[in-house]
Amino acid sequence: MSDQPKPAQSHSLLRAFVMVAWSFFGIRKGAEHRQDLAMVTPLQVVIVGVISGLLFVLILALVVTIVSS
């Protein structure tokens, strides 16, 4: 067993949102990436990625609708 305390669920979920947001831009430092991988589970990254992707598409559709009207 590990002696390290587990990070809080909300903290790691926020970290997953930050991680996915930076991945949309393609900018990431190696040290921060390794730190994020230690705090975030793959399931959290997938869930946050799907939610973020859907929000991105919905925002683009809204902008196109506003501009084209």
PDB file as gemmi writes it, atoms N, CA and C in Angstrom:
CRYST1    1.000    1.000    1.000  90.00  90.00  90.00 P 1                      
ATOM      1  N   MET A   1       0.830  -1.179   0.000  1.00  0.00           N  
ATOM      2  CA  MET A   1       0.000   0.000   0.000  1.00  0.00           C  
ATOM      3  C   MET A   1       0.875   1.243   0.000  1.00  0.00           C  
ATOM      4  N   SER A   2       0.322   2.307  -0.497  1.00  0.00           N  
ATOM      5  CA  SER A   2       1.045   3.561  -0.600  1.00  0.00           C  
ATOM      6  C   SER A   2       0.784   4.431   0.634  1.00  0.00           C  
ATOM      7  N   ASP A   3       1.819   5.145   1.079  1.00  0.00           N  
ATOM      8  CA  ASP A   3       1.663   6.043   2.216  1.00  0.00           C  
ATOM      9  C   ASP A   3       1.221   7.437   1.794  1.00  0.00           C  
ATOM     10  N   GLN A   4       1.135   7.674   0.481  1.00  0.00           N  
ATOM     11  CA  GLN A   4       0.749   8.995  -0.001  1.00  0.00           C  
ATOM     12  C   GLN A   4      -0.752   9.167   0.110  1.00  0.00           C  
ATOM     13  N   PRO A   5      -1.205  10.349   0.561  1.00  0.00           N  
ATOM     14  CA  PRO A   5      -2.657  10.578   0.631  1.00  0.00           C  
ATOM     15  C   PRO A   5      -3.226  10.741  -0.772  1.00  0.00           C  
ATOM     16  N   LYS A   6      -4.462  10.287  -0.948  1.00  0.00           N  
ATOM     17  CA  LYS A   6      -5.126  10.427  -2.237  1.00  0.00           C  
ATOM     18  C   LYS A   6      -5.616  11.865  -2.389  1.00  0.00           C  
ATOM     19  N   PRO A   7      -5.524  12.429  -3.604  1.00  0.00           N  
ATOM     20  CA  PRO A   7      -6.015  13.783  -3.806  1.00  0.00           C  
ATOM     21  C   PRO A   7      -7.533  13.816  -3.739  1.00  0.00           C  
ATOM     22  N   ALA A   8      -8.069  14.956  -3.390  1.00  0.00           N  
ATOM     23  CA  ALA A   8      -9.519  15.115  -3.307  1.00  0.00           C  
ATOM     24  C   ALA A   8     -10.123  14.939  -4.697  1.00  0.00           C  
ATOM     25  N   GLN A   9     -11.312  14.351  -4.778  1.00  0.00           N  
ATOM     26  CA  GLN A   9     -11.952  14.067  -6.055  1.00  0.00           C  
ATOM     27  C   GLN A   9     -12.208  15.355  -6.834  1.00  0.00           C  
ATOM     28  N   SER A  10     -12.698  16.407  -6.185  1.00  0.00           N  
ATOM     29  CA  SER A  10     -12.989  17.645  -6.892  1.00  0.00           C  
ATOM     30  C   SER A  10     -11.708  18.306  -7.389  1.00  0.00           C  
ATOM     31  N   HIS A  11     -10.637  18.183  -6.621  1.00  0.00           N  
ATOM     32  CA  HIS A  11      -9.368  18.765  -7.045  1.00  0.00           C  
ATOM     33  C   HIS A  11      -8.844  18.063  -8.284  1.00  0.00           C  
ATOM     34  N   SER A  12      -8.920  16.749  -8.328  1.00  0.00           N  
ATOM     35  CA  SER A  12      -8.421  16.015  -9.475  1.00  0.00           C  
ATOM     36  C   SER A  12      -9.337  16.210 -10.693  1.00  0.00           C  
ATOM     37  N   LEU A  13     -10.631  16.413 -10.463  1.00  0.00           N  
ATOM     38  CA  LEU A  13     -11.539  16.679 -11.568  1.00  0.00           C  
ATOM     39  C   LEU A  13     -11.242  18.045 -12.176  1.00  0.00           C  
ATOM     40  N   LEU A  14     -10.973  19.028 -11.337  1.00  0.00           N  
ATOM     41  CA  LEU A  14     -10.570  20.341 -11.835  1.00  0.00           C  
ATOM     42  C   LEU A  14      -9.265  20.230 -12.609  1.00  0.00           C  
ATOM     43  N   ARG A  15      -8.359  19.429 -12.100  1.00  0.00           N  
ATOM     44  CA  ARG A  15      -7.070  19.211 -12.764  1.00  0.00           C  
ATOM     45  C   ARG A  15      -7.293  18.568 -14.131  1.00  0.00           C  
ATOM     46  N   ALA A  16      -8.285  17.672 -14.236  1.00  0.00           N  
ATOM     47  CA  ALA A  16      -8.602  17.033 -15.516  1.00  0.00           C  
ATOM     48  C   ALA A  16      -9.136  18.057 -16.505  1.00  0.00           C  
ATOM     49  N   PHE A  17      -9.973  18.994 -16.043  1.00  0.00           N  
ATOM     50  CA  PHE A  17     -10.473  20.048 -16.922  1.00  0.00           C  
ATOM     51  C   PHE A  17      -9.328  20.918 -17.439  1.00  0.00           C  
ATOM     52  N   VAL A  18      -8.393  21.259 -16.567  1.00  0.00           N  
ATOM     53  CA  VAL A  18      -7.238  22.062 -16.972  1.00  0.00           C  
ATOM     54  C   VAL A  18      -6.388  21.285 -17.974  1.00  0.00           C  
ATOM     55  N   MET A  19      -6.184  20.014 -17.717  1.00  0.00           N  
ATOM     56  CA  MET A  19      -5.391  19.171 -18.588  1.00  0.00           C  
ATOM     57  C   MET A  19      -6.005  19.084 -19.986  1.00  0.00           C  
ATOM     58  N   VAL A  20      -7.316  18.893 -20.061  1.00  0.00           N  
ATOM     59  CA  VAL A  20      -7.999  18.803 -21.351  1.00  0.00           C  
ATOM     60  C   VAL A  20      -8.000  20.159 -22.053  1.00  0.00           C  
ATOM     61  N   ALA A  21      -8.183  21.234 -21.303  1.00  0.00           N  
ATOM     62  CA  ALA A  21      -8.167  22.568 -21.910  1.00  0.00           C  
ATOM     63  C   ALA A  21      -6.821  22.860 -22.558  1.00  0.00           C  
ATOM     64  N   TRP A  22      -5.735  22.541 -21.871  1.00  0.00           N  
ATOM     65  CA  TRP A  22      -4.411  22.751 -22.455  1.00  0.00           C  
ATOM     66  C   TRP A  22      -4.206  21.851 -23.663  1.00  0.00           C  
ATOM     67  N   SER A  23      -4.779  20.662 -23.656  1.00  0.00           N  
ATOM     68  CA  SER A  23      -4.602  19.760 -24.798  1.00  0.00           C  
ATOM     69  C   SER A  23      -5.320  20.288 -26.038  1.00  0.00           C  
ATOM     70  N   PHE A  24      -6.398  21.056 -25.862  1.00  0.00           N  
ATOM     71  CA  PHE A  24      -7.059  21.671 -27.008  1.00  0.00           C  
ATOM     72  C   PHE A  24      -6.123  22.649 -27.714  1.00  0.00           C  
ATOM     73  N   PHE A  25      -5.265  23.325 -26.957  1.00  0.00           N  
ATOM     74  CA  PHE A  25      -4.318  24.274 -27.535  1.00  0.00           C  
ATOM     75  C   PHE A  25      -3.017  23.604 -27.967  1.00  0.00           C  
ATOM     76  N   GLY A  26      -2.744  22.430 -27.459  1.00  0.00           N  
ATOM     77  CA  GLY A  26      -1.525  21.715 -27.816  1.00  0.00           C  
ATOM     78  C   GLY A  26      -0.290  22.236 -27.109  1.00  0.00           C  
ATOM     79  N   ILE A  27      -0.497  22.934 -25.996  1.00  0.00           N  
ATOM     80  CA  ILE A  27       0.619  23.514 -25.252  1.00  0.00           C  
ATOM     81  C   ILE A  27       0.677  22.842 -23.887  1.00  0.00           C  
ATOM     82  N   ARG A  28       1.838  22.287 -23.563  1.00  0.00           N  
ATOM     83  CA  ARG A  28       1.959  21.617 -22.263  1.00  0.00           C  
ATOM     84  C   ARG A  28       3.426  21.459 -21.905  1.00  0.00           C  
ATOM     85  N   LYS A  29       3.764  21.765 -20.667  1.00  0.00           N  
ATOM     86  CA  LYS A  29       5.119  21.545 -20.179  1.00  0.00           C  
ATOM     87  C   LYS A  29       5.239  20.117 -19.679  1.00  0.00           C  
ATOM     88  N   GLY A  30       6.402  19.520 -19.853  1.00  0.00           N  
ATOM     89  CA  GLY A  30       6.604  18.127 -19.480  1.00  0.00           C  
ATOM     90  C   GLY A  30       6.405  17.868 -17.998  1.00  0.00           C  
ATOM     91  N   ALA A  31       6.929  18.759 -17.150  1.00  0.00           N  
ATOM     92  CA  ALA A  31       6.815  18.561 -15.706  1.00  0.00           C  
ATOM     93  C   ALA A  31       5.357  18.648 -15.249  1.00  0.00           C  
ATOM     94  N   GLU A  32       4.616  19.592 -15.789  1.00  0.00           N  
ATOM     95  CA  GLU A  32       3.203  19.730 -15.425  1.00  0.00           C  
ATOM     96  C   GLU A  32       2.403  18.531 -15.930  1.00  0.00           C  
ATOM     97  N   HIS A  33       2.773  18.026 -17.091  1.00  0.00           N  
ATOM     98  CA  HIS A  33       2.077  16.862 -17.646  1.00  0.00           C  
ATOM     99  C   HIS A  33       2.270  15.643 -16.745  1.00  0.00           C  
ATOM    100  N   ARG A  34       3.462  15.413 -16.286  1.00  0.00           N  
ATOM    101  CA  ARG A  34       3.725  14.279 -15.393  1.00  0.00           C  
ATOM    102  C   ARG A  34       2.986  14.441 -14.061  1.00  0.00           C  
ATOM    103  N   GLN A  35       2.921  15.670 -13.561  1.00  0.00           N  
ATOM    104  CA  GLN A  35       2.211  15.926 -12.303  1.00  0.00           C  
ATOM    105  C   GLN A  35       0.711  15.669 -12.484  1.00  0.00           C  
ATOM    106  N   ASP A  36       0.162  16.082 -13.615  1.00  0.00           N  
ATOM    107  CA  ASP A  36      -1.254  15.843 -13.885  1.00  0.00           C  
ATOM    108  C   ASP A  36      -1.562  14.359 -13.996  1.00  0.00           C  
ATOM    109  N   LEU A  37      -0.693  13.626 -14.655  1.00  0.00           N  
ATOM    110  CA  LEU A  37      -0.925  12.186 -14.812  1.00  0.00           C  
ATOM    111  C   LEU A  37      -0.945  11.463 -13.475  1.00  0.00           C  
ATOM    112  N   ALA A  38      -0.220  11.991 -12.499  1.00  0.00           N  
ATOM    113  CA  ALA A  38      -0.200  11.371 -11.180  1.00  0.00           C  
ATOM    114  C   ALA A  38      -1.482  11.659 -10.399  1.00  0.00           C  
ATOM    115  N   MET A  39      -2.202  12.724 -10.752  1.00  0.00           N  
ATOM    116  CA  MET A  39      -3.369  13.139  -9.970  1.00  0.00           C  
ATOM    117  C   MET A  39      -4.709  12.793 -10.619  1.00  0.00           C  
ATOM    118  N   VAL A  40      -4.701  12.483 -11.915  1.00  0.00           N  
ATOM    119  CA  VAL A  40      -5.945  12.313 -12.656  1.00  0.00           C  
ATOM    120  C   VAL A  40      -6.023  10.883 -13.191  1.00  0.00           C  
ATOM    121  N   THR A  41      -7.214  10.291 -13.106  1.00  0.00           N  
ATOM    122  CA  THR A  41      -7.401   8.945 -13.642  1.00  0.00           C  
ATOM    123  C   THR A  41      -7.788   9.020 -15.127  1.00  0.00           C  
ATOM    124  N   PRO A  42      -7.518   7.988 -15.884  1.00  0.00           N  
ATOM    125  CA  PRO A  42      -7.902   7.988 -17.300  1.00  0.00           C  
ATOM    126  C   PRO A  42      -9.410   8.153 -17.511  1.00  0.00           C  
ATOM    127  N   LEU A  43     -10.212   7.590 -16.626  1.00  0.00           N  
ATOM    128  CA  LEU A  43     -11.663   7.736 -16.753  1.00  0.00           C  
ATOM    129  C   LEU A  43     -12.075   9.207 -16.634  1.00  0.00           C  
ATOM    130  N   GLN A  44     -11.460   9.936 -15.710  1.00  0.00           N  
ATOM    131  CA  GLN A  44     -11.764  11.358 -15.565  1.00  0.00           C  
ATOM    132  C   GLN A  44     -11.396  12.124 -16.827  1.00  0.00           C  
ATOM    133  N   VAL A  45     -10.266  11.790 -17.433  1.00  0.00           N  
ATOM    134  CA  VAL A  45      -9.838  12.477 -18.646  1.00  0.00           C  
ATOM    135  C   VAL A  45     -10.816  12.206 -19.786  1.00  0.00           C  
ATOM    136  N   VAL A  46     -11.270  10.973 -19.917  1.00  0.00           N  
ATOM    137  CA  VAL A  46     -12.224  10.636 -20.980  1.00  0.00           C  
ATOM    138  C   VAL A  46     -13.534  11.380 -20.778  1.00  0.00           C  
ATOM    139  N   ILE A  47     -14.065  11.356 -19.565  1.00  0.00           N  
ATOM    140  CA  ILE A  47     -15.334  12.036 -19.285  1.00  0.00           C  
ATOM    141  C   ILE A  47     -15.222  13.538 -19.526  1.00  0.00           C  
ATOM    142  N   VAL A  48     -14.163  14.141 -19.005  1.00  0.00           N  
ATOM    143  CA  VAL A  48     -13.976  15.587 -19.181  1.00  0.00           C  
ATOM    144  C   VAL A  48     -13.730  15.914 -20.651  1.00  0.00           C  
ATOM    145  N   GLY A  49     -13.027  15.062 -21.365  1.00  0.00           N  
ATOM    146  CA  GLY A  49     -12.785  15.287 -22.789  1.00  0.00           C  
ATOM    147  C   GLY A  49     -14.065  15.261 -23.603  1.00  0.00           C  
ATOM    148  N   VAL A  50     -14.941  14.307 -23.313  1.00  0.00           N  
ATOM    149  CA  VAL A  50     -16.217  14.226 -24.029  1.00  0.00           C  
ATOM    150  C   VAL A  50     -17.083  15.439 -23.716  1.00  0.00           C  
ATOM    151  N   ILE A  51     -17.165  15.814 -22.451  1.00  0.00           N  
ATOM    152  CA  ILE A  51     -17.962  16.986 -22.062  1.00  0.00           C  
ATOM    153  C   ILE A  51     -17.401  18.250 -22.703  1.00  0.00           C  
ATOM    154  N   SER A  52     -16.099  18.415 -22.666  1.00  0.00           N  
ATOM    155  CA  SER A  52     -15.466  19.602 -23.247  1.00  0.00           C  
ATOM    156  C   SER A  52     -15.651  19.647 -24.760  1.00  0.00           C  
ATOM    157  N   GLY A  53     -15.534  18.502 -25.403  1.00  0.00           N  
ATOM    158  CA  GLY A  53     -15.746  18.443 -26.845  1.00  0.00           C  
ATOM    159  C   GLY A  53     -17.164  18.820 -27.231  1.00  0.00           C  
ATOM    160  N   LEU A  54     -18.138  18.317 -26.491  1.00  0.00           N  
ATOM    161  CA  LEU A  54     -19.538  18.661 -26.757  1.00  0.00           C  
ATOM    162  C   LEU A  54     -19.796  20.150 -26.545  1.00  0.00           C  
ATOM    163  N   LEU A  55     -19.240  20.696 -25.465  1.00  0.00           N  
ATOM    164  CA  LEU A  55     -19.400  22.137 -25.225  1.00  0.00           C  
ATOM    165  C   LEU A  55     -18.770  22.962 -26.343  1.00  0.00           C  
ATOM    166  N   PHE A  56     -17.611  22.528 -26.816  1.00  0.00           N  
ATOM    167  CA  PHE A  56     -16.930  23.235 -27.897  1.00  0.00           C  
ATOM    168  C   PHE A  56     -17.778  23.232 -29.167  1.00  0.00           C  
ATOM    169  N   VAL A  57     -18.340  22.083 -29.524  1.00  0.00           N  
ATOM    170  CA  VAL A  57     -19.182  21.983 -30.719  1.00  0.00           C  
ATOM    171  C   VAL A  57     -20.443  22.822 -30.557  1.00  0.00           C  
ATOM    172  N   LEU A  58     -21.071  22.785 -29.386  1.00  0.00           N  
ATOM    173  CA  LEU A  58     -22.280  23.575 -29.161  1.00  0.00           C  
ATOM    174  C   LEU A  58     -22.000  25.072 -29.240  1.00  0.00           C  
ATOM    175  N   ILE A  59     -20.883  25.499 -28.702  1.00  0.00           N  
ATOM    176  CA  ILE A  59     -20.515  26.922 -28.764  1.00  0.00           C  
ATOM    177  C   ILE A  59     -20.247  27.334 -30.205  1.00  0.00           C  
ATOM    178  N   LEU A  60     -19.551  26.492 -30.972  1.00  0.00           N  
ATOM    179  CA  LEU A  60     -19.316  26.799 -32.386  1.00  0.00           C  
ATOM    180  C   LEU A  60     -20.626  26.887 -33.152  1.00  0.00           C  
ATOM    181  N   ALA A  61     -21.547  25.970 -32.893  1.00  0.00           N  
ATOM    182  CA  ALA A  61     -22.846  26.004 -33.572  1.00  0.00           C  
ATOM    183  C   ALA A  61     -23.613  27.268 -33.204  1.00  0.00           C  
ATOM    184  N   LEU A  62     -23.544  27.685 -31.954  1.00  0.00           N  
ATOM    185  CA  LEU A  62     -24.207  28.908 -31.528  1.00  0.00           C  
ATOM    186  C   LEU A  62     -23.607  30.133 -32.221  1.00  0.00           C  
ATOM    187  N   VAL A  63     -22.295  30.180 -32.303  1.00  0.00           N  
ATOM    188  CA  VAL A  63     -21.627  31.320 -32.964  1.00  0.00           C  
ATOM    189  C   VAL A  63     -21.989  31.359 -34.439  1.00  0.00           C  
ATOM    190  N   VAL A  64     -21.994  30.223 -35.110  1.00  0.00           N  
ATOM    191  CA  VAL A  64     -22.357  30.186 -36.520  1.00  0.00           C  
ATOM    192  C   VAL A  64     -23.804  30.619 -36.731  1.00  0.00           C  
ATOM    193  N   THR A  65     -24.692  30.191 -35.841  1.00  0.00           N  
ATOM    194  CA  THR A  65     -26.107  30.578 -35.942  1.00  0.00           C  
ATOM    195  C   THR A  65     -26.268  32.084 -35.762  1.00  0.00           C  
ATOM    196  N   ILE A  66     -25.556  32.660 -34.807  1.00  0.00           N  
ATOM    197  CA  ILE A  66     -25.653  34.094 -34.558  1.00  0.00           C  
ATOM    198  C   ILE A  66     -25.084  34.890 -35.725  1.00  0.00           C  
ATOM    199  N   VAL A  67     -23.933  34.460 -36.237  1.00  0.00           N  
ATOM    200  CA  VAL A  67     -23.283  35.194 -37.337  1.00  0.00           C  
ATOM    201  C   VAL A  67     -24.083  35.080 -38.622  1.00  0.00           C  
ATOM    202  N   SER A  68     -24.671  33.930 -38.895  1.00  0.00           N  
ATOM    203  CA  SER A  68     -25.387  33.735 -40.153  1.00  0.00           C  
ATOM    204  C   SER A  68     -26.792  34.323 -40.141  1.00  0.00           C  
ATOM    205  N   SER A  69     -27.295  34.739 -39.004  1.00  0.00           N  
ATOM    206  CA  SER A  69     -28.648  35.307 -38.975  1.00  0.00           C  
ATOM    207  C   SER A  69     -28.661  36.797 -39.117  1.00  0.00           C  
TER     208      SER A  69                                                      
END                                                                             
